[in-house]
Amino acid sequence: MLRNYIKVAFRNLRRNKLYASLNILGLSIGLGSFFIIYLFLQNELAYDQFHEKKDRIYRVVKTTHSDFGVEKEANMAYAFSPTFVESIPGVEDFSRVYSRSIEFTFVEGKENEFAEATVSVDRNFLNFFSLDFIHGSSATVFKEPNAMLISESTALKYYGTTNVLGKTVGYYTTDNYIIEGVFRDLPQSSSIKVDAVVLNERMYAYKGDGIWNVTLRGLGAYLLLNENVEVKSVEDKLTKLYVESNEWGLGKKLILQPLSDIHYSLDVRDNITEKTDRQYVSIFAFVAVFILACSVFNYISLAVSQSIERAKEIGVRKVTGASKLQLGKQFILESLLHVFISFVIAMILVELLIPQLEGLIERDLGISVLAQPILLVKGIVFSLVIAIVCSLYPAYLSTRLKVVSVFKNSKGSFSSQRLIGIIGVFQIFVFVVLICVSVTANRQMRFMRNENLGFDKDHQLVLENMPWSTREVHKSELLKLPGVLSVSSGSQLPNDVTSSMGFPELDFQFSLFEIDHDFIETMGITLLSGRDFVFEDTDSAKLVMINATAAKNLGYDEVTAVGKTMGSGSSTHTIIGVVSDFHFASKKQLIEPVIFKQVIQGSPSNQFLVKLDGVNWAAATKNVLKYYEEIPNLYKYSYFFFEDSIDAQYKQENVMITMLNTFTVIAALVAFIGLFGIAGYSVKRRLKEMGIRKVLGAGFMSIQKTLNVSSVWKLLIAVVIAVPVVVYWMDNWLSSFAYRIEMPVFLIFGAIAVASVVIFITVSIHSIKAYLINPVEILKDE
């Protein structure tokens, strides 16, 4: 019997090549896209979930309320130490985690080519963060202050083996570390990236207990709380102690961020490089469900429409004694065959496209379905469920079909027609929603990239690690090169502000820029009033410039702010100039008050910003880099274009928008396949009616109008449902940007118009084909 079912299934596959191809193509694309999004989201949701005590690990975040909203920062002062938190009840363990890239000497006499991702931690680090040791254990390591742990890949890279306990590792010229443990590489889904682990008490012993007014970028404080402790209670006690311990804590509040939230904390200033907006997780989850639902509905609608062609076959089988169970088995087997073929094609697509996805997001997902049997089994089980779901309704309809109705040429029941109509509305709804979402998201990203930033980012070459002791000499030499318009040296760029400055009498802080007298000119920032720094300033430490937002916060305008002072006594600073506002962070954030101080002579400001002539920038770049390469005793050769650094601020959004565009096209293709099949079903159901109308003299436009009117109603219903969904969804997403576009109503309706054209073309293919059929061929059976 099974052999017979398989024979019939293959015969139907060969007989109905078009609809079988549409079924398999739609399911392949749908399953492949669903699996790719599922694997991507699985990776996103797995961040930091491998730690055994993950539910009790929290990161300390400083929050400040200002006119710009709530500012959050996870970078802490070194004084935030184990001693500081030991009196807080409910805290089981504590560790600072200072992330940096450090060039160790693993092999004596051999200079390293790469800096290793290193975290310096307190001794309790291993009491709550999980490392899987290959050699050593959490109980045997960190016995000495100069102990070091390295990852498996680091050990293999430098030694060719993991059996390296006791090896000596050099750090600069005087310090040595001893390898006490080797751990397996942390999963890709770890917020803390680490190749080596050392103790704070050795590497930063010179800091002592630390000071509160210096925040170290990359230094995070992590707590392990006791079970069942109230987090809010710990936060309150921690904040009270923090404010009482240092004057810099005034106006700040400490909150505890769960470890599982760190990957999604775009609003927290830290050095975590891999972050994702939670909204994108939701968006892609919806897109995956939409694509899969479209694929399943496509299959159901195409299978139901095919039942028209197979009505007589089903009737004959019933007359010859086929039971409902046998007919159901036949449909389920055919569904399994289609889904199996689709699953194989989908797995090929996944294997081909996962590397492309990894390249796009610049992240190794560590996923290969064929190399991971568990994932493959999950995929097969899921596909079996889909096959059964796809076959249930067609099988149900076939068992309900009455033999008398079959041989009277009755074409489908009201319930099946209504279902197909609902599926058609859903397909159009998905089509319209995703196109509108894609158009709106792309418009916002174009606004963020192309709108005026308030400074000139083009043709700016950044040279790093320049010798600071001979800074003015190198500036003079660079200015002599053809194509160099200006040169500025400093320690910060507008997109990399890590310092802040405050005054006791003010309830807000300034973002601090330490610049030289050429910075404003080189960056193309507009001086609104007052003057710039000059090389001859004798009291430069007391002179500052501010931006327009800072002037407004101080209660002045751009003109009246000049000459005013801030601070008192030896900390008095005089405002000599006000510049226009500029975006020194992502446009997702409001512009904050900025204060500029002049780099004093002898300050280690080792970053040069070289503005090049835009016409001959390639030749100018070559000249500058030739000079840069020839600088004697250069610590490390490193340069980049400032424009690339600015674009990196929007990297995450750009990646997500690219993915959204890709899956929107896929969803539109799947919906198109479904609409094509549904349109074919609708036309076939009315072929005899069209034949009679044509015999009675109906023309081309009359036939088209009759066949397409139902599609117009489906489109209108779908649009009425889709527009509120798009407006709510996109307005919610746009609200996460401090600077955003208005809801592009015109573009949304343009997207609806495009969807309408595509839908009418799809429907017209079948209606024109129906018009061209000879009525004799249609009515010869009557």
C-alpha positions in Angstrom: 0.0 0.0 0.0 2.8 2.4 0.9 4.4 1.7 -2.4 1.2 2.6 -4.2 0.9 5.9 -2.2 4.5 6.8 -3.2 3.8 6.0 -6.9 0.7 8.2 -6.9 2.6 11.0 -5.1 5.4 11.0 -7.8 2.8 10.8 -10.6 1.1 13.9 -9.3 4.5 15.6 -9.0 5.2 14.9 -12.6 1.7 15.7 -13.8 1.5 19.1 -12.1 5.0 20.4 -12.6 4.1 24.1 -12.2 2.2 23.9 -9.0 4.6 21.3 -7.6 7.5 23.6 -8.4 5.7 26.6 -6.8 5.0 24.5 -3.7 8.6 23.3 -3.3 10.1 26.6 -4.2 7.9 28.5 -1.7 8.6 26.0 1.1 12.3 25.9 0.3 12.7 29.6 0.5 10.4 29.8 3.6 12.1 27.1 5.5 15.6 28.2 4.6 14.9 31.8 5.6 13.2 30.7 8.8 16.1 28.5 9.8 18.7 31.2 9.0 16.8 33.8 11.1 16.2 31.2 13.8 19.9 30.4 14.0 20.8 34.1 14.1 18.3 34.8 16.9 19.4 31.7 18.8 22.9 33.1 18.7 21.7 36.6 19.8 19.6 35.2 22.7 22.5 32.9 23.9 24.8 35.8 24.9 26.4 35.1 28.3 24.0 32.2 29.0 26.9 29.7 29.4 27.8 30.9 32.9 26.4 28.6 35.5 25.5 31.4 37.9 24.3 33.8 35.1 21.0 34.6 36.8 22.8 36.1 39.9 25.5 38.0 38.0 25.0 41.8 37.6 27.0 44.7 36.2 27.1 48.0 38.0 25.9 50.9 35.9 26.1 54.6 36.8 23.1 56.7 35.8 22.7 60.5 35.7 19.5 62.3 35.1 19.9 65.5 33.0 18.1 67.6 30.5 19.2 65.0 27.9 17.5 62.1 29.6 19.1 59.3 31.6 22.8 58.9 30.8 24.2 55.5 31.6 27.8 54.4 31.9 29.4 51.1 32.9 33.0 52.4 33.0 34.0 52.7 36.6 36.8 54.2 38.7 39.6 51.9 40.0 38.5 52.8 43.6 35.3 50.7 43.0 37.1 47.7 44.6 36.3 44.6 46.6 37.0 46.5 49.8 34.4 49.1 48.8 31.5 46.7 48.4 32.3 44.2 51.2 30.0 45.9 53.6 26.9 45.7 51.3 24.6 42.9 52.5 23.4 40.5 49.8 26.7 40.6 47.8 28.2 37.2 47.7 31.2 38.0 45.4 32.6 40.9 43.5 35.2 41.5 40.7 36.4 44.3 38.6 36.9 43.3 34.9 39.3 45.6 33.0 39.3 44.8 29.3 42.2 45.8 27.2 44.4 44.6 24.3 47.9 43.9 25.5 51.0 42.7 23.6 52.6 40.0 25.8 55.8 38.2 24.9 54.9 34.6 24.9 58.1 33.4 23.3 61.3 35.0 24.5 63.0 37.0 21.8 60.1 36.9 19.4 58.1 40.1 19.0 54.4 39.7 19.0 52.4 40.6 15.9 49.1 40.8 17.6 47.7 42.2 20.9 45.7 39.7 22.9 42.3 40.5 24.4 43.1 40.6 28.1 41.0 41.0 31.2 42.5 41.9 34.5 40.3 40.8 37.3 40.1 40.4 41.1 40.6 37.0 42.7 36.9 36.3 43.1 36.3 36.4 39.3 36.2 32.6 39.0 33.7 32.3 41.8 30.9 33.4 39.5 32.2 33.6 35.9 32.6 30.1 34.3 35.8 29.0 32.5 36.1 25.5 31.2 39.6 24.5 32.1 41.7 22.1 30.0 44.7 22.4 32.3 44.4 23.7 35.9 41.2 24.5 37.7 39.4 27.3 39.5 40.7 25.8 42.8 44.3 25.7 41.8 44.9 28.9 39.8 45.5 32.5 41.0 47.8 31.3 43.8 50.3 34.0 43.0 49.8 37.6 42.0 51.6 37.1 38.7 49.4 34.1 37.6 48.0 34.1 34.1 45.3 32.1 32.4 45.3 31.8 28.6 42.7 30.4 26.1 43.2 27.2 24.2 43.6 29.1 20.8 46.2 31.4 22.3 48.2 28.5 23.7 48.1 26.7 20.3 49.0 29.9 18.4 52.2 30.5 20.4 53.2 27.1 21.6 51.5 24.6 19.4 50.2 22.7 22.4 47.9 23.4 25.4 50.3 21.7 27.9 52.0 25.0 28.8 51.6 25.3 32.6 54.5 27.0 34.2 55.6 28.9 31.0 56.8 32.4 31.5 55.2 35.3 29.6 56.8 38.7 29.4 55.0 42.0 29.9 56.9 45.1 28.8 60.5 44.8 30.0 60.3 44.1 33.7 57.2 42.1 34.5 56.7 38.4 33.9 53.6 36.2 34.3 53.4 32.5 34.9 50.7 30.5 33.1 48.7 28.6 35.7 45.8 27.5 33.6 44.5 27.0 30.1 40.8 27.3 29.4 38.7 26.4 26.3 37.8 29.4 24.1 34.8 31.2 25.3 31.7 30.8 23.1 31.2 33.4 20.4 28.2 34.5 22.3 30.2 36.0 25.2 30.1 39.8 25.9 33.5 39.6 27.5 36.1 38.7 24.8 39.2 37.2 26.4 42.4 35.5 25.3 44.3 36.0 28.6 43.3 36.6 32.2 45.5 38.3 34.8 45.1 39.7 38.3 44.5 43.4 39.0 46.7 43.3 42.1 49.7 42.7 39.9 49.1 44.6 36.7 47.6 47.6 38.4 49.3 47.5 41.8 50.7 51.0 41.3 47.1 52.3 41.5 46.7 51.3 45.1 43.2 51.8 46.3 42.5 54.1 43.3 40.9 57.4 43.0 37.2 58.2 42.2 37.5 61.1 39.8 39.3 59.1 37.1 37.0 56.7 35.1 38.8 53.9 33.2 37.3 53.0 29.9 36.8 49.3 29.8 36.7 48.8 33.6 33.4 47.2 34.6 32.3 46.1 38.1 30.4 42.8 38.5 28.5 41.5 41.5 27.3 38.0 42.4 24.2 38.4 44.5 22.9 35.9 47.1 19.9 33.9 46.1 16.5 35.5 46.7 18.1 38.9 47.6 16.1 42.0 46.6 18.1 43.7 43.8 16.5 47.1 44.5 17.7 46.9 48.1 21.3 46.3 47.0 21.1 49.1 44.5 19.9 51.6 47.2 22.7 50.6 49.6 25.3 50.7 46.9 24.2 54.1 45.7 24.2 55.5 49.3 27.7 54.2 49.9 28.9 55.5 46.5 27.6 59.0 47.1 29.0 59.1 50.7 32.4 57.9 49.6 33.3 60.5 47.0 32.2 63.9 45.9 32.0 62.8 42.3 29.1 60.5 43.1 26.8 63.4 43.8 23.7 63.3 41.6 24.5 59.8 40.3 22.6 56.6 41.0 24.0 53.0 40.7 21.8 50.3 39.2 22.5 46.6 38.7 22.2 45.4 35.2 21.5 41.6 34.7 24.3 39.8 32.8 21.7 38.7 30.2 20.9 42.4 29.4 24.4 43.5 28.6 24.3 42.4 25.0 21.3 44.7 24.4 22.5 47.7 26.4 22.9 50.2 23.5 22.2 53.1 25.9 25.1 52.2 28.2 28.5 53.6 27.6 31.1 50.9 27.8 33.6 49.0 25.6 31.4 46.0 24.7 31.8 45.8 20.9 29.0 43.4 20.0 25.5 44.7 20.9 22.1 44.4 19.4 19.0 46.4 19.7 16.2 44.3 21.3 13.8 45.7 18.8 15.7 44.1 16.0 15.3 40.7 17.8 11.6 41.2 17.8 11.5 42.5 14.2 13.4 39.5 12.9 11.3 37.1 15.0 8.2 38.6 13.4 9.7 38.4 9.9 10.7 34.8 10.4 7.1 33.9 11.5 5.7 35.9 8.6 7.9 34.1 6.0 7.1 30.7 7.5 3.4 31.5 7.7 3.4 32.7 4.1 5.1 29.5 3.0 2.7 27.2 4.9 -0.4 29.2 3.7 1.0 29.0 0.2 1.2 25.3 0.3 -2.3 25.0 1.8 -3.8 27.3 -0.8 -2.0 25.6 -3.7 -3.0 22.2 -2.4 -6.6 23.2 -2.1 -6.6 24.7 -5.6 -5.1 21.5 -6.9 -7.9 19.6 -5.3 -10.1 21.1 -8.1 -8.0 19.2 -10.7 -8.0 16.1 -8.6 -11.7 16.1 -7.6 -12.6 13.3 -10.1 -9.6 11.3 -9.1 -10.7 11.5 -5.4 -14.3 10.6 -6.5 -13.2 7.5 -8.4 -11.1 6.4 -5.4 -14.0 6.8 -3.1 -16.3 4.8 -5.5 -13.8 2.0 -5.6 -13.7 1.8 -1.8 -11.0 4.1 -0.6 -11.6 5.1 3.0 -11.2 8.6 4.6 -8.1 7.3 6.3 -6.5 6.1 3.1 -7.2 9.4 1.3 -5.8 11.3 4.3 -2.6 9.1 4.2 -2.2 9.9 0.5 -2.3 13.7 1.1 0.0 13.4 4.1 2.5 11.3 2.1 2.5 13.8 -0.8 3.0 16.6 1.7 5.9 14.8 3.3 7.5 14.3 -0.2 7.2 18.0 -1.0 8.5 19.1 2.4 11.4 16.6 2.3 12.5 18.0 -1.1 12.0 21.5 0.2 14.0 20.7 3.4 17.0 19.4 1.5 17.0 22.5 -0.7 16.6 24.7 2.4 19.6 23.1 4.1 21.7 23.7 1.1 20.6 27.4 1.2 21.4 27.6 4.9 24.9 26.2 4.4 25.6 28.6 1.5 24.1 31.7 3.2 25.4 31.4 6.8 28.9 32.3 5.7 27.5 35.3 3.9 25.6 36.3 7.1 28.7 36.0 9.2 30.6 38.2 6.7 27.8 40.8 6.8 27.6 41.0 10.6 31.4 40.5 10.9 30.9 37.9 13.6 31.6 34.2 13.7 28.4 32.5 14.6 30.0 29.1 14.8 27.0 27.5 13.1 27.0 24.6 10.6 23.8 22.6 10.3 25.5 19.6 8.6 28.3 19.6 11.2 25.9 19.7 14.1 23.6 16.7 14.2 21.4 18.2 17.0 20.5 21.2 14.8 19.9 18.8 11.8 17.5 16.6 13.9 15.7 19.7 15.1 15.3 20.9 11.5 13.9 17.5 10.4 11.5 17.3 13.3 10.3 20.8 12.6 9.9 20.1 8.9 7.8 17.0 9.7 5.5 19.1 11.8 5.2 21.6 9.0 4.4 18.8 6.5 1.6 17.5 8.8 0.2 21.0 9.3 0.3 21.6 5.5 -1.5 18.4 4.7 -4.3 18.5 7.4 -6.7 20.9 5.7 -6.4 19.5 2.1 -6.8 16.0 3.6 -9.8 17.1 5.6 -11.4 18.6 2.5 -10.8 15.5 0.4 -12.5 13.2 3.0 -15.5 15.5 3.1 -15.9 15.6 -0.6 -19.2 14.0 -1.8 -19.0 11.7 -4.8 -22.3 13.1 -6.3 -20.9 16.6 -6.1 -17.7 15.5 -7.8 -19.4 14.1 -10.8 -21.7 17.1 -11.1 -18.6 19.2 -11.5 -19.1 21.2 -8.3 -16.0 23.3 -7.8 -15.0 23.6 -4.2 -16.9 24.5 -1.1 -17.6 27.9 0.4 -15.3 27.1 3.4 -12.3 26.4 1.1 -13.0 29.6 -0.9 -13.2 31.6 2.2 -10.0 30.2 3.6 -8.2 30.9 0.4 -9.6 34.5 0.5 -8.3 35.0 4.0 -4.9 33.6 3.0 -4.8 36.0 0.1 -5.5 39.0 2.4 -2.8 37.7 4.8 -0.2 37.4 1.9 -1.0 41.0 0.7 -0.8 42.2 4.3 2.6 40.7 4.8 3.8 42.1 1.4 2.6 45.6 2.2 3.8 45.7 5.9 7.4 44.5 5.1 7.8 46.9 2.1 6.6 49.8 4.2 8.9 48.9 7.1 11.9 48.5 4.8 11.2 51.8 3.1 10.9 53.7 6.5 14.0 52.0 8.0 16.1 52.8 5.0 15.0 56.4 5.0 15.9 56.8 8.7 19.4 55.3 8.1 20.0 57.5 5.1 19.1 60.5 7.2 21.5 59.4 10.0 24.4 58.9 7.5 23.9 61.9 5.2 22.5 64.7 7.4 25.0 67.4 8.5 27.0 66.3 11.5 28.2 69.7 12.3 31.8 69.0 11.3 33.8 67.9 8.3 34.4 64.1 8.3 35.5 63.7 4.7 39.2 63.3 3.6 40.4 63.3 7.2 43.3 60.9 7.8 44.0 59.8 11.4 47.6 58.8 12.4 48.0 57.0 15.7 50.9 56.6 18.0 52.7 59.7 16.9 55.7 60.8 19.1 54.2 63.4 21.4 57.4 64.9 22.5 58.1 66.2 19.0 54.5 66.9 18.1 55.0 70.5 16.8 57.9 69.4 14.6 55.8 66.7 12.9 52.9 69.0 12.4 55.1 71.5 10.6 56.6 68.8 8.4 53.2 67.4 7.5 51.9 70.9 6.6 54.7 71.2 4.0 53.4 68.1 2.1 51.4 68.7 -1.1 47.6 68.2 -0.5 47.7 68.7 3.3 45.3 71.5 4.2 45.7 71.4 8.0 46.9 69.2 10.9 45.6 68.9 14.4 46.9 66.8 17.3 45.0 65.6 20.3 43.9 62.7 22.4 40.3 62.4 21.2 38.0 62.4 18.1 34.4 63.5 18.0 33.2 59.9 17.9 35.4 58.7 20.7 34.8 60.9 23.7 35.6 59.1 27.0 36.3 61.9 29.4 34.0 64.3 31.2 34.4 67.3 33.4 32.2 68.9 36.0 32.0 71.9 38.3 30.6 71.8 41.9 28.1 74.6 41.2 26.6 72.9 38.1 24.1 70.0 38.1 25.4 68.6 34.8 28.7 67.5 33.3 30.5 68.4 30.1 31.9 66.0 27.6 35.6 66.9 27.6 37.7 67.4 24.4 41.5 68.1 24.8 42.5 69.8 21.6 45.2 71.9 20.1 44.8 75.3 18.5 44.2 73.8 15.0 41.4 71.4 15.9 38.4 73.6 15.2 39.8 74.6 11.8 40.7 71.1 10.9 37.4 69.7 11.9 35.5 72.5 10.1 33.5 73.3 13.3 31.8 76.7 13.1 33.0 79.3 15.7 29.9 81.2 16.7 31.5 83.9 18.9 34.7 84.7 20.8 38.0 83.2 19.6 39.8 79.9 19.2 42.8 78.8 21.2 46.1 80.2 20.0 49.6 78.8 20.4 50.7 81.9 22.4 48.1 81.5 25.2 50.1 81.7 28.4 47.3 80.5 30.8 45.8 77.8 28.6 45.0 75.6 31.5 42.3 78.1 32.6 40.9 78.9 29.2 38.0 76.9 27.7 35.6 76.8 24.8 32.1 75.4 24.9 29.4 74.4 22.4 26.0 76.1 22.0 24.2 73.5 24.1 26.6 74.1 27.0 26.0 77.9 26.7 22.2 77.3 26.8 22.6 75.1 29.9 24.6 77.8 31.6 21.8 80.3 30.9 23.5 82.3 28.2 23.3 82.6 24.5 26.3 82.2 22.1 27.4 85.8 22.5 26.9 86.5 26.2 28.6 83.2 27.3 32.0 84.6 26.1 34.0 86.0 29.1 32.0 84.2 31.7 33.7 82.0 34.3 33.0 78.6 35.8 34.4 77.1 39.0 36.2 79.0 41.8 39.7 79.6 43.2 42.4 77.7 41.4 39.8 75.8 39.4 38.3 78.9 37.8 37.9 78.6 34.0 37.1 81.4 31.6 35.1 80.9 28.4 36.8 82.4 25.4 34.7 81.0 22.6 31.4 79.2 21.7 31.2 76.8 18.8 28.2 75.4 17.0 26.7 72.1 18.1 27.9 68.9 16.4 27.1 65.2 16.7 30.0 63.7 18.5 28.0 60.5 19.2 25.4 58.6 17.3 22.3 60.5 16.2 20.4 58.1 18.5 21.7 60.3 21.3 21.0 64.0 22.0 23.8 66.5 21.7 25.3 67.0 25.1 27.2 70.0 26.6 30.9 70.0 25.4 33.9 71.8 26.9 37.2 72.2 25.1 40.5 72.5 26.9 43.8 73.1 25.1 46.4 70.3 25.1 49.3 71.6 27.3 52.9 71.3 26.2 54.3 67.9 27.0 50.8 66.3 27.1 50.9 62.7 25.6 48.4 63.5 22.8 49.6 61.0 20.2 46.8 61.2 17.6 47.1 63.4 14.5 44.2 64.4 12.4 45.3 65.4 8.9 42.9 67.2 6.6 43.5 66.4 2.9 42.7 68.2 -0.3 39.5 66.5 -1.6 40.6 66.8 -5.2 44.0 65.1 -4.9 43.3 63.1 -1.7 44.8 59.9 -3.0 48.2 61.4 -3.8 48.1 63.4 -0.6 47.4 60.2 1.4 50.4 58.6 -0.2 52.6 61.5 0.7 51.4 61.5 4.3 51.8 57.8 4.8 55.3 57.9 3.3 56.3 60.5 5.9 54.6 58.5 8.6 56.4 55.3 7.8 59.8 57.0 8.0 59.3 58.4 11.5 62.1 56.8 13.6 61.2 54.7 16.6 57.5 54.7 15.8 55.8 52.5 18.5 53.2 51.0 16.1 52.2 51.9 12.5 48.4 52.5 12.6 46.1 54.8 10.7 42.5 55.0 9.5 40.1 57.4 7.7 37.9 59.3 10.1 34.9 58.8 7.8 35.2 55.1 8.3 35.2 55.5 12.0 32.0 57.7 11.9 30.3 55.1 9.7 31.2 52.4 12.3 28.8 54.2 14.8 25.9 53.1 12.6 27.4 49.7 11.8 24.8 47.8 13.8 21.9 49.6 12.2 23.4 49.2 8.7 23.8 45.5 9.2 20.3 45.1 10.5 18.8 47.2 7.8 20.6 45.2 5.1 19.3 41.9 6.7 15.8 43.4 6.9 16.0 44.4 3.2 17.1 40.9 2.2 14.4 39.1 4.2 11.8 41.6 3.0 12.6 40.7 -0.6 12.4 37.0 0.4 9.1 37.5 2.1 7.8 39.4 -0.9 8.9 36.6 -3.2 7.2 34.0 -1.0 4.0 36.1 -0.9 4.2 36.6 -4.6 4.4 32.8 -5.1 1.3 32.4 -2.9 -0.6 35.2 -4.7 0.3 33.6 -8.0 -1.2 30.2 -6.8 -4.3 31.8 -5.3 -4.9 33.8 -8.4 -4.6 30.7 -10.5 -7.1 28.9 -8.2 -9.6 31.8 -8.4 -9.4 31.9 -12.2 -9.7 28.1 -12.6 -12.8 28.1 -10.4 -14.5 30.6 -12.7 -13.3 29.3 -16.1 -16.7 28.1 -17.2 -18.3 31.4 -16.1 -15.7 33.2 -18.2 -16.3 30.9 -21.2 -20.1 31.7 -21.1 -19.4 35.4 -20.7 -17.1 35.4 -23.7 -19.6 33.5 -25.8 -22.3 36.1 -24.9 -19.9 38.9 -26.1 -18.0 40.0 -23.1 -14.8 41.8 -24.1 -11.3 41.8 -22.7 -11.7 44.6 -20.2 -15.0 43.2 -19.0 -13.4 39.8 -18.3 -10.4 41.5 -16.5 -12.7 43.6 -14.4 -14.8 40.5 -13.3 -11.7 38.4 -12.4 -9.8 41.2 -10.7 -12.5 42.8 -8.6 -12.0 40.3 -5.7 -8.2 41.1 -5.7 -9.1 44.8 -5.3 -11.2 44.1 -2.2 -8.4 41.9 -0.8 -5.9 44.7 -1.4 -8.1 47.3 0.3 -8.8 45.0 3.4 -5.0 44.2 3.7 -4.1 47.9 3.4 -6.7 49.0 6.0 -5.1 46.4 8.4 -1.5 47.1 7.4 -1.3 50.9 7.7 -2.0 51.1 11.4 0.4 48.2 12.1 3.2 50.0 10.1 2.5 53.4 11.7 2.6 52.0 15.2 5.5 49.7 14.6 7.7 52.2 12.9 6.9 55.1 15.1 7.9 53.0 18.1 11.2 52.1 16.4 11.9 55.7 15.3 11.3 56.9 18.8 14.6 55.2 19.9 16.5 57.9 17.9 17.1 61.3 19.3 17.1 62.7 15.8 14.7 61.0 13.5 12.6 61.5 10.4 8.9 62.1 10.4 6.8 59.1 9.5 7.1 59.1 5.7 3.4 58.9 4.9 4.0 59.6 1.2 6.6 56.9 0.9 4.4 54.4 2.7 1.6 55.0 0.2 4.2 54.8 -2.5 5.2 51.4 -1.2 1.5 50.4 -1.1 1.2 51.5 -4.8 4.2 49.3 -5.7 2.6 46.4 -3.9 -0.6 47.0 -5.8 1.1 47.0 -9.1 2.9 43.8 -8.3 -0.4 42.2 -7.2 -2.3 43.2 -10.3 0.4 42.0 -12.5 0.3 38.6 -10.7 -3.4 38.4 -11.1 -3.5 39.6 -14.7 -1.1 36.9 -15.8 -3.9 34.3 -15.0 -6.8 36.5 -16.1 -5.2 37.2 -19.5 -4.4 33.6 -19.9 -8.0 32.7 -19.1 -9.3 35.2 -21.7 -7.1 33.7 -24.4 -8.5 30.2 -23.9 -11.0 29.1 -26.5 -14.5 28.9 -24.9 -15.1 25.6 -26.8 -12.2 24.0 -24.8 -13.8 25.2 -21.5 -17.4 24.2 -22.2 -16.9 21.0 -24.2 -17.6 18.8 -21.1 -21.0 20.4 -20.5 
